[in-house]
Amino acid sequence: MGITIHYKGRISNINLIDEFCDELIDIAETMNWKASERIYDEEDKIKGVSVTPHEKSESLSFFFNIEDGGLRNIMNVITKVPYNPEEPEWDFIKTQFAPPEVHVTVVKLLQYIKKKYIPDLEVVDEGDYWETGDEDLLREKLKFLGDKIDAFGEALNSISKEDLKEITESDEESMPEKFEKIIRKIFLDGEIKEITIHKNPDSDIPPEIEDAFLKQIEAFENAPDTTHFAELLKRGVFMPEPDELDDKQLREKLWEVINKLAEMRVFFNNTNHLSDRELYTHLLHDSLQEFTQTFPPEMELNCHIDICGSGSDEDIDIYYKYYANEEDREHWMKEFPDYEMPEHEDPLFDRDKNLPRSDL
């Protein structure tokens, strides 16, 4: 569920890529959109730029293969999916949570790009505006999705006290399964059942819990797979390899990354055992490459990354050596008496106190 525009194609002449990037950045500045810096990666053979039309919209990205001009999906580049020169890759922008005018503007921009730069541009618009130019139809589709969410809310009110208790008492690992059970009661083959749902007069679900539940279901259903590294690229933050930066440049880049991630509601802890260069390398090649999901800003969902929280033997040793207090160390030894507890040491660095914190 969610209105998305999919597009693919090949620029008519690779010598126009720079001109295309310049013009797209100019358009973004004129429209007060956010634009990334031009990204050029010789190893992956891509050059391009992305713009963000609205804070509740995903980014509109154009990354070209520099040898033949075919569009590439940045996630495919990051995950090293082999490029097929015979078939440019589909990319997409979801506009579901932005005003309808944003969707209309993006489509008109794509029409301009097709006319001037990418004559074979293919577009699949789930709002049908590309094909019809009918703004009323687009609004109807958005309203239809809103009505489905409202119907879901009515169905949620019919949840029994037993089901509600089962959800609220479940742990984080089993909660998705509990959600799925409820969803299966309400949805049939992806559509709401054609039945009249009456509000359960005995339901005691507080409105704020109901609203949060609905938003969470919608967000998880629509959230695309991505990585924090890819999301940084979309926002114009490029991370060079560590050996390309001197110590001053690396420290500046590290804090640029940390602060930008905080704006994206991604926060870190337990970093003091690593130098700036070690932490930057870890983020670039490890933490920021893990698959995650993006959620609408209104969800206000935070992501907390524990640098030594993987559960590996090495990370467990690091935690109990540098970060655990005496009570935690004693509790761990009661649970695992055979564990060889390392002697406590103060970490060499004192960065954590300056890291951005969530407001929760």
Summary of the structure (lengths in Angstrom):
residues: 360
radius of gyration: 24.1
end to end distance: 29.2
largest distance: 70.6
contacts: 974
relative contact order: 0.10
helix: 46%
strand: 15%
